[in-house]
Amino acid sequence: MYQRITEWSPPARLAFHMERTDLPFGPCVGALTDTFELTPAAGGRATRLTRSTRVEVRGRFRWARALAVGIGLKAVHRFVFRDWRR
């Protein structure tokens, strides 16, 4: 995925949108935005990371395409989160 940062507010928020992708679900996606928010937790001893993804699916049979895109995005998110743990 090729993404453009649309908001950068360290240390609390990062947002970006997808400009293009070579992933198989790319032709079905009209727009995709991601937002990461960091908030203090556990009395300041930890940080909570919240990731929100908004997807606009285009084309015929949107409900089926949305299901397939959702499954694909879950796989991408699992891959990214696995790398963060390392």
C-alpha positions in Angstrom: 0.0 0.0 0.0 1.1 3.5 -0.8 -0.3 6.0 1.8 -0.2 9.7 2.4 -0.1 11.0 6.0 -3.0 13.4 6.5 -2.5 14.2 10.2 0.6 14.0 12.4 0.1 15.2 16.0 2.9 13.6 18.1 2.6 11.9 20.4 -1.1 11.3 20.2 -2.4 10.9 16.7 -1.5 9.7 13.2 -3.8 9.5 10.2 -3.3 8.6 6.6 -5.2 7.6 3.5 -4.3 5.0 0.8 -3.3 6.5 -2.5 -2.8 3.2 -4.3 -2.2 -0.4 -3.7 -1.1 -3.5 -5.6 -3.0 -5.8 -3.2 -5.7 -7.9 -4.9 -8.6 -6.0 -3.3 -7.4 -2.6 -4.6 -9.8 -2.3 -7.5 -12.7 -2.7 -5.1 -11.6 0.1 -2.8 -12.7 3.7 -3.5 -11.1 5.1 -0.3 -9.3 3.8 2.7 -8.2 5.9 5.8 -6.5 4.7 8.9 -6.2 6.6 12.2 -3.9 5.7 15.1 -4.5 7.3 18.5 -2.3 6.9 21.5 -3.7 7.6 25.0 -2.1 7.1 28.4 -3.4 4.1 30.4 -2.8 2.4 33.7 -2.1 5.7 35.4 0.6 6.7 32.9 2.5 3.3 33.1 1.1 2.1 29.8 -0.2 3.4 26.5 -3.3 2.3 24.7 -3.1 2.2 20.9 -6.4 2.4 19.0 -6.4 1.9 15.3 -9.5 2.8 13.2 -9.9 1.9 9.5 -12.6 3.3 7.3 -13.1 1.7 3.9 -15.4 2.7 1.0 -16.1 -0.2 -1.3 -17.1 0.4 -4.9 -18.6 -1.6 -7.7 -21.4 -4.2 -7.9 -22.2 -6.6 -5.1 -20.7 -4.2 -2.5 -21.7 -6.4 0.4 -19.7 -9.3 -1.0 -16.8 -7.1 -1.9 -16.9 -5.4 1.5 -16.7 -8.9 3.2 -13.7 -9.9 1.0 -11.9 -6.5 1.6 -12.5 -6.8 5.3 -10.9 -10.3 5.4 -8.0 -9.0 3.4 -7.5 -6.0 5.7 -7.6 -8.2 8.8 -4.7 -10.2 7.3 -2.7 -7.0 6.6 -3.4 -5.7 10.1 -2.3 -9.0 11.7 0.9 -8.8 9.6 1.7 -5.3 10.7 0.9 -5.9 14.4 3.0 -9.0 14.4 6.0 -6.8 13.2 5.3 -4.2 15.9 5.7 -6.9 18.6 9.3 -7.7 17.5 
